[in-house]
Every structure is written in structure tokens, then in C-alpha cells.
Amino acid sequence: MEVSTIRSLLLIDSKSLYMIVNRDLNRFWKYRWWLAGLITMNLADLFIFALLFNRIVNRELIPDYFLFMAPGITAIAAFASAFSIGREVGIEIRRGFTQYLLSIPVTRFELALGRILSGVIRGLIYEIPFLILLIVLIKIPTLTEFLYIILASIFMTTTMSSLSIAISTSTRNFDMQATLRSFTYFILFFISNVFYPEKLIRIRFPGILYYIASFNPISLTVSLFREIFGISEKYIYTQEQILIYLFAWAIISMIAGGYFYLRNLES
């Protein structure tokens, strides 16, 4: 790590971070209809899609598809909300709004870190009602289990926020940004274990697709949630291993997101 980077980490101003995060959160609350639509879509996936397929899927493979889907919807809700920060960053780039951001009294490092944290907090806030629903429907986790849930959620939303910012700042072409975000969203959402159990993934997703489906941050988070709430069989990784992998995802994504965002500011 460069000396300048270490110095930037040591000189981070909490007030500057608060200003950046508060700005993004205020904008987040302004999109009330978008939030309402997103919540409705997630609840529809759970209460319509899951209940409908509950009578169709193999009961020996998945005894209760509704409960099986609930942790997946919880993770997807946090993922979608955290991922939305990239869309806003992309719009700012297209409109040249980054010039204004450079004029405010914060360092560029604080600006990059603040934008990532904004996405993380958005995802965590949006996830809260779905976690409450899991607790009401299934059980109250132990203190250790609850800590694991929080850590997994933080690492996953950090990954999604950083990844979406990296995509939106890797190119100035708005159409390419939208394409890359949609493609990434598709890969993480559909090639995961949100809809399918581990046994079926091994059969339906052969070769590299299986490793993408089992090792992507959405699958890791969903697997941890399902194991904690006792919904599915033990996953191929332990809970501690899942947290380590999610932490690695978060660090790598933060480096990528911070690098591309800072590079864009300096160009």
C-alpha cells in the first residue's frame, strides 16, 4: 500500500464522510415511488412467486419453497438497494456533476469512500424489514447468529455498492454503463442459489457456472442466512468460511470501486 494511501486512511474526516453519506441518503428517500415499487416487487416474488411454486417443486428436495425463498429475497433486496448507488454515480458522470463534488471541502479519497458507504447503508436499511419478516416467520437468531447475519450483510452490500460504482466509473459511455450493470445484475441474480438448492445447482449449472453460482456474494449470503434459520441442508462452506469469502469480496470490490472512481475524478 502506498504511503499516500495510508496517510489518506489516517486523515479521514468523519464529518466529511457524514456529509457525503447524508447527501446520498437524502436523495435515496426522495425516490419514494421507486422504493415502493422495489418493495412491492420483492414482496411479490415472495408471496406470489414462492407460494405459487410451493405446490410445484419437489417436496423431497425443498419441503417449503416459501421459507426457502425468504432468505434469498432478503439478500436480493439489500443487493438491489446497494447496487443502485452506481446508477446515480453514472448519471452524475454523464451530466458533469462530478465537477461540483470536487469543489466541496472533502478529499477525493473521502469522496470515494463516502459514496461506497452510502450504498452500504442504503442496502442495510432496505434489508431491515425483510430480516424482521424472517425472524417473525421462522425464529429469533442467537446473538452469535445475529452477528454473523450483520457481518454478512455488511460485506455483501459493500461488495455490491463498490462493484456498481466500479462499473459506472469504468467508462463514460452511458449505454455501456447500463449494459454492464444489467449484465452484472443478471449474473449475480439468476446464476445463484436464490431460486435453487445446492443439489439442483450441481446438476443444472455444470462446470464454471456451478462455481459462479456457489461462490458469488449473493449465494454466499443466502446460504449463510438459510443455514442460520435452519431452512436448508448444510452448505459446502462453513459459516466462518462464508464470512471470510464475503470479506475478501468486499475488500477487492472496494479497491476496484475506489480506483475507478478516483481515476474518473482525476481525468
C-alpha positions in Angstrom: 0.0 0.0 0.0 1.4 3.4 -1.0 2.4 6.0 1.7 -0.2 8.4 0.3 -2.9 5.9 0.7 -2.0 5.1 4.3 -1.9 8.8 5.0 -5.4 9.2 3.5 -6.7 6.5 5.7 -5.3 8.1 8.8 -6.6 11.5 7.9 -10.2 10.6 7.1 -12.6 13.3 8.5 -15.7 11.7 9.9 -17.7 14.9 9.4 -16.8 14.8 5.7 -18.0 11.2 5.4 -21.2 12.1 7.2 -21.9 14.9 4.8 -21.4 12.7 1.8 -23.5 9.8 3.2 -26.2 12.1 4.4 -26.5 13.7 1.0 -26.9 10.4 -0.7 -29.4 9.1 1.9 -31.5 12.3 1.5 -31.6 11.6 -2.3 -32.4 8.0 -1.5 -35.6 8.9 0.4 -36.7 11.2 -2.4 -37.3 8.2 -4.6 -40.3 7.1 -2.6 -42.2 5.6 -5.6 -39.1 3.8 -6.8 -38.6 2.3 -3.3 -42.3 1.4 -3.1 -42.1 -0.3 -6.4 -39.0 -2.2 -5.4 -40.5 -3.3 -2.1 -43.7 -4.4 -3.9 -41.6 -6.4 -6.5 -39.6 -8.2 -3.7 -42.8 -9.0 -1.7 -44.5 -10.2 -4.9 -41.6 -12.5 -5.5 -42.0 -14.0 -2.0 -45.8 -14.0 -1.5 -46.9 -14.8 -5.1 -44.0 -16.5 -6.9 -42.8 -18.5 -3.9 -46.3 -19.6 -2.8 -47.2 -20.5 -6.4 -44.2 -22.7 -6.9 -44.5 -24.1 -3.4 -47.1 -26.5 -4.9 -45.0 -27.4 -7.9 -41.5 -28.0 -6.7 -40.3 -31.4 -5.4 -41.2 -31.5 -1.7 -38.4 -34.0 -1.0 -35.9 -31.5 -2.4 -37.5 -28.4 -0.9 -40.1 -29.1 1.8 -41.3 -25.5 1.9 -40.4 -23.3 -1.1 -41.9 -20.2 0.6 -39.4 -20.4 3.5 -36.7 -21.4 1.1 -37.1 -18.2 -0.9 -37.4 -15.8 2.0 -33.7 -15.5 2.8 -33.0 -15.2 -0.9 -35.4 -12.3 -1.2 -33.8 -10.7 1.8 -30.4 -10.8 0.3 -31.7 -9.7 -3.1 -33.4 -6.7 -1.5 -30.2 -5.5 0.1 -28.3 -6.2 -3.1 -30.6 -4.2 -5.3 -30.7 -1.2 -3.0 -26.9 -1.1 -2.5 -26.4 -1.6 -6.3 -28.5 1.5 -7.1 -25.7 3.9 -6.0 -23.8 3.0 -9.2 -26.7 4.3 -11.3 -26.6 7.7 -9.6 -22.9 7.9 -9.9 -23.2 7.1 -13.6 -25.8 9.9 -14.1 -23.5 12.4 -12.3 -20.7 11.5 -14.6 -22.8 11.9 -17.7 -24.1 15.3 -16.5 -20.7 16.5 -15.4 -21.9 16.8 -11.7 -18.5 15.4 -10.5 -17.0 18.9 -11.1 -19.3 20.2 -8.3 -18.4 17.3 -6.0 -14.7 18.2 -6.4 -15.4 21.7 -5.2 -16.8 20.7 -1.8 -14.3 20.7 1.1 -13.6 16.9 1.2 -10.6 14.9 -0.1 -11.1 12.7 -3.1 -10.4 9.7 -1.0 -13.2 10.7 1.4 -15.5 11.3 -1.5 -14.9 7.8 -2.9 -15.2 6.1 0.5 -18.3 8.1 1.3 -20.1 7.1 -1.9 -19.3 3.4 -1.2 -20.6 3.8 2.4 -23.8 5.4 1.1 -24.6 2.3 -0.9 -23.8 0.1 2.0 -26.1 1.9 4.4 -28.9 2.0 1.7 -28.7 -1.7 1.4 -28.7 -2.3 5.1 -31.7 0.0 5.7 -33.7 -1.7 2.9 -32.9 -5.1 4.3 -34.2 -4.5 7.8 -37.9 -5.2 7.1 -37.1 -8.4 5.3 -34.9 -9.6 8.2 -37.7 -8.8 10.6 -40.0 -10.9 8.4 -37.6 -13.8 8.5 -37.5 -13.5 12.3 -41.3 -13.4 12.6 -41.8 -16.3 10.1 -39.0 -18.6 11.4 -37.1 -17.9 14.6 -35.1 -15.4 16.6 -31.4 -15.9 15.9 -28.9 -16.3 18.8 -26.5 -13.4 19.5 -23.7 -15.1 17.5 -26.0 -15.9 14.6 -27.3 -12.3 14.6 -23.7 -11.0 14.5 -23.0 -13.3 11.5 -26.1 -12.0 9.7 -25.0 -8.4 10.3 -21.4 -9.1 9.1 -22.5 -11.0 6.0 -25.0 -8.2 5.2 -22.3 -5.5 5.6 -19.8 -7.4 3.5 -22.3 -8.2 0.8 -23.7 -4.6 0.5 -20.1 -3.3 0.5 -19.3 -5.6 -2.5 -22.5 -4.5 -4.4 -22.0 -0.8 -3.7 -18.3 -0.9 -4.7 -19.0 -3.1 -7.7 -21.7 -0.9 -9.1 -19.5 2.2 -8.6 -16.6 0.5 -10.4 -18.9 -0.4 -13.3 -20.4 3.1 -13.6 -17.0 4.8 -13.5 -15.0 2.4 -15.7 -16.5 4.0 -18.8 -18.1 7.4 -19.6 -20.4 5.8 -22.2 -23.8 5.7 -20.6 -25.1 2.9 -22.7 -22.1 0.8 -21.9 -22.6 1.5 -18.2 -26.2 0.4 -18.3 -25.3 -2.7 -20.2 -22.5 -3.7 -17.8 -24.8 -3.0 -14.8 -27.6 -5.1 -16.3 -25.3 -7.9 -17.2 -23.7 -8.0 -13.7 -27.1 -7.9 -12.1 -28.3 -10.8 -14.3 -25.2 -12.9 -13.4 -25.4 -12.3 -9.7 -29.2 -12.7 -9.5 -30.0 -15.7 -11.7 -26.8 -17.7 -11.6 -27.1 -18.0 -7.8 -28.9 -20.2 -5.2 -31.7 -17.7 -4.7 -34.1 -19.9 -6.6 -32.4 -23.3 -6.5 -31.0 -25.6 -3.8 -27.4 -26.8 -3.7 -28.2 -30.3 -5.1 -30.0 -28.8 -8.1 -27.3 -26.3 -8.8 -24.7 -29.1 -9.1 -26.9 -30.7 -11.8 -28.2 -27.7 -13.7 -25.1 -25.5 -13.5 -22.2 -27.7 -14.7 -18.6 -26.6 -14.9 -17.7 -22.9 -14.4 -21.4 -21.9 -13.9 -21.5 -24.0 -10.8 -18.6 -22.2 -9.3 -20.1 -18.8 -10.2 -23.4 -19.9 -8.7 -21.9 -21.2 -5.4 -19.2 -18.6 -4.9 -20.8 -15.3 -5.9 -21.5 -13.0 -2.9 -25.3 -13.3 -3.2 -25.1 -17.1 -3.0 -22.7 -17.0 0.0 -25.0 -14.6 1.8 -28.2 -16.5 1.1 -26.5 -19.8 2.2 -25.5 -18.3 5.5 -29.0 -17.0 6.1 -30.6 -20.3 5.2 -28.2 -22.3 7.5 -28.7 -19.9 10.4 -32.5 -20.1 10.1 -32.4 -23.8 9.5 -34.1 -23.8 6.1 -31.8 -26.0 4.0 -29.0 -28.5 4.3 -25.5 -27.6 5.4 -23.7 -25.6 2.7 -20.4 -26.7 1.1 -18.6 -23.9 3.2 -18.8 -23.3 6.9 -20.3 -20.1 8.2 -16.9 -18.8 9.1 -15.6 -19.6 5.7 -18.5 -17.8 4.1 -17.7 -14.7 6.1 -14.1 -14.8 5.1 -15.0 -15.2 1.4 -17.5 -12.3 1.7 -14.9 -10.2 3.4 -12.5 -10.9 0.5 -15.2 -9.9 -2.0 -15.8 -6.7 -0.1 -12.1 -5.7 0.0 -11.4 -6.5 -3.6 -14.6 -4.7 -4.7 -13.8 -1.6 -2.6 -10.3 -1.4 -4.1 -11.8 -1.6 -7.6 -14.6 0.8 -6.9 -12.3 3.3 -5.2 -9.7 3.0 -8.0 -12.1 3.6 -10.9 -14.0 6.4 -9.1 -10.8 8.3 -8.2 -9.5 7.7 -11.7 -12.7 9.2 -13.1 -12.4 12.3 -10.8 -8.8 12.9 -11.9 -9.5 12.6 -15.6 
